Amino acid sequence: MQISEVRIKLMNDPHERLLAFCSITFDVSFVIRDLKIIQGAKGAFVAMPSRKLMDRCPKCHTKNHLRASFCNQCGVRLDENRADKDDAGRARLYADIAHPINSDCRELIQEEVLKAYEEERVSAQQDGYVCRYDDFGEEDYARLGPYEEDYDDTPQVQTARSESASIRKNGQVFRIDAAEEKSEAQRPHHSAADQPAADKVTSNKNEAGPQGDSFGSGIV
């Protein structure tokens, strides 16, 4: 049995340990997908496709991941260290879906995959590069539902004064008003000119009429 093809999907984040996904084809007749190329302490290695290991809650029998602290169904507290340990003392949290059963096959797969990975990195630097990995549209954006077809999240015409924008959703238009300008926001609601003039107090001496008849007259 020979590896007839290896396809690589590079990851964009250089700070992550996951370097790429890959698929391998045996004898142009059998494909295994979702192998991972991971950066380890001693260099890159190939991890087989796997699934999370689970067990059942002793109270409600619901399945939970082995690292779950509480049951997802009834909320009872679970032992976080209940997973089995490997020879190195690490918890076994995942099980390989497909994997080689001898060292020769494992070394063959790892050698071919890492070789294809380095070639893919070089090809990715060239113009017109196209990834050949089959992700079945997993990176595409989903289509909107029938009630979201007229949704438009791009701002429409903005006015110079209020900088307001509007969006259309479900056949309705919603306006978003920006904050007021600084000069208008700090302006008081009423200016001094808008206030009514206060009544002026005049001296009784300047008013016409007999002296001594007004209130307070005669007080020195």
C-alpha positions in Angstrom: 0.0 0.0 0.0 1.4 3.4 -1.1 0.4 7.0 -0.3 -0.6 8.3 -3.7 -1.6 11.9 -2.7 -1.3 14.3 0.2 -3.2 17.6 0.4 -2.4 20.3 2.9 -4.4 23.2 4.3 -2.1 25.7 6.0 -3.1 27.6 9.1 -2.6 31.4 9.0 -1.7 32.0 12.7 2.1 31.5 13.2 1.7 31.6 17.0 -0.6 28.5 17.1 0.8 24.9 17.6 -1.6 23.7 14.9 0.3 24.2 11.6 -2.0 22.6 9.1 -4.7 20.1 8.3 -4.0 17.4 5.7 -5.6 14.4 3.9 -3.9 11.4 2.5 -4.9 9.0 -0.2 -3.8 5.4 -0.4 -3.5 3.6 -3.7 -5.8 6.2 -5.4 -8.7 4.5 -3.7 -9.0 5.3 0.0 -8.8 8.8 1.6 -8.3 9.8 5.3 -9.0 13.4 6.1 -8.4 15.7 9.0 -4.9 14.7 10.0 -3.2 17.5 11.9 0.4 18.8 11.7 1.3 20.1 15.2 4.4 21.9 16.4 5.8 19.9 19.3 8.7 20.4 21.6 10.9 18.3 19.4 9.6 19.5 16.1 6.5 19.0 13.9 4.6 15.8 14.1 1.4 14.3 12.5 -1.6 13.6 14.7 -4.3 11.2 13.5 -8.0 12.2 13.3 -9.6 11.7 16.7 -12.7 12.2 18.8 -13.3 13.3 22.4 -13.7 10.5 24.9 -16.9 10.7 27.0 -18.5 8.8 29.9 -22.0 8.8 31.4 -23.2 10.6 34.5 -24.0 8.1 37.3 -27.1 10.0 38.2 -28.9 10.8 34.9 -26.8 8.7 32.4 -26.0 11.7 30.2 -22.7 11.7 28.3 -20.1 14.2 29.3 -16.5 14.9 28.2 -13.9 13.4 30.6 -12.7 16.9 31.6 -16.3 18.1 32.5 -16.6 19.2 36.1 -20.4 19.1 36.1 -23.0 17.0 34.2 -24.4 18.9 31.3 -27.9 17.6 32.1 -28.5 17.4 35.8 -25.5 19.6 37.1 -24.1 17.0 39.5 -20.4 17.5 40.3 -18.1 15.0 38.5 -14.5 14.0 39.3 -12.2 15.9 36.9 -9.4 13.3 37.2 -11.5 10.3 36.3 -9.8 9.8 32.8 -7.4 6.9 32.4 -3.7 7.8 32.2 -1.2 6.7 29.5 2.4 5.5 30.1 3.6 9.1 30.5 1.0 9.8 33.1 -1.1 12.0 30.9 -4.9 11.8 30.8 -6.4 10.0 27.8 -9.0 12.5 26.5 -9.1 11.6 22.8 -9.2 8.4 20.8 -7.9 8.1 17.3 -10.5 7.4 14.6 -7.9 6.0 12.2 -4.3 5.3 13.0 -1.4 3.1 11.9 -0.9 -0.1 14.0 2.9 -0.4 13.5 5.8 2.0 13.6 6.8 1.5 9.9 3.4 2.7 8.7 3.5 5.6 11.1 6.9 6.7 9.9 5.8 6.4 6.3 2.8 8.6 6.9 4.7 11.2 8.9 7.5 11.4 6.4 5.2 11.9 3.4 3.0 14.4 5.2 5.8 16.6 6.5 7.4 16.6 3.1 4.2 17.7 1.5 3.8 20.4 4.2 7.1 22.0 3.4 6.3 22.0 -0.3 3.0 23.6 0.4 4.6 26.3 2.4 6.8 27.2 -0.6 3.9 27.1 -3.0 1.9 29.4 -0.8 4.4 32.2 -1.3 3.8 32.2 -5.1 1.3 34.2 -7.0 -2.0 32.5 -7.9 -1.6 29.9 -5.1 -4.8 27.8 -4.6 -5.2 25.4 -1.7 -6.3 21.9 -2.9 -7.5 20.7 0.4 -11.2 19.7 0.4 -13.0 21.5 3.2 -16.5 21.2 1.7 -17.3 24.8 2.1 -16.6 24.9 5.8 -14.9 28.3 5.5 -17.7 29.8 3.4 -20.3 32.2 4.8 -23.8 30.8 5.3 -26.8 32.1 3.3 -29.3 34.2 5.2 -32.7 32.9 6.0 -35.9 34.0 4.1 -36.6 36.7 6.7 -33.1 38.1 6.5 -32.8 38.4 2.7 -33.2 42.2 2.6 -30.7 42.8 5.5 -28.1 45.4 4.7 -25.5 46.1 7.3 -23.7 48.8 5.3 -24.4 52.4 6.4 -26.5 54.4 4.0 -26.2 58.1 3.2 -24.8 60.1 6.1 -25.6 63.7 6.9 -22.8 66.1 7.6 -24.3 67.5 10.8 -25.5 64.5 12.7 -23.4 61.7 11.1 -26.5 59.5 11.4 -26.7 56.2 9.6 -29.4 53.7 8.9 -29.6 49.9 8.3 -32.3 47.9 6.7 -33.5 44.6 8.3 -36.6 42.6 7.8 -38.1 45.2 5.6 -37.7 48.0 8.2 -35.3 50.8 8.3 -33.5 51.6 11.6 -31.7 54.9 12.1 -28.6 55.2 14.2 -27.9 58.8 15.4 -24.4 59.7 16.3 -23.6 61.8 19.3 -24.1 65.5 19.1 -21.2 67.7 18.2 -19.1 69.0 21.1 -20.2 72.7 20.6 -23.9 71.7 20.6 -23.6 69.2 23.4 -22.1 71.7 25.7 -24.5 74.5 24.8 -27.0 75.2 27.6 -30.7 74.8 26.9 -31.4 78.5 27.5 -29.1 81.4 27.1 -29.3 84.7 29.1 -31.0 86.4 26.2 -33.8 83.9 26.3 -34.6 84.5 30.0 -37.4 87.1 30.7 -36.2 90.4 32.0 -36.4 90.8 35.8 -38.7 93.4 37.2 -36.8 96.6 38.0 -37.1 98.1 41.5 -37.6 101.8 41.4 -37.2 104.2 44.2 -40.4 105.7 45.7 -38.8 109.2 45.4 -39.0 109.1 41.7 -42.7 108.1 41.5 -45.4 110.7 41.3 -47.9 111.1 44.1 -48.1 112.6 47.5 -45.1 112.1 49.8 -45.6 110.0 52.9 -48.5 107.9 51.4 -46.3 105.1 50.1 -45.1 102.1 52.1 -42.1 102.9 54.2 -42.2 106.5 53.8 -40.9 108.5 56.7 -38.3 105.8 57.7 -34.9 107.4 58.0 
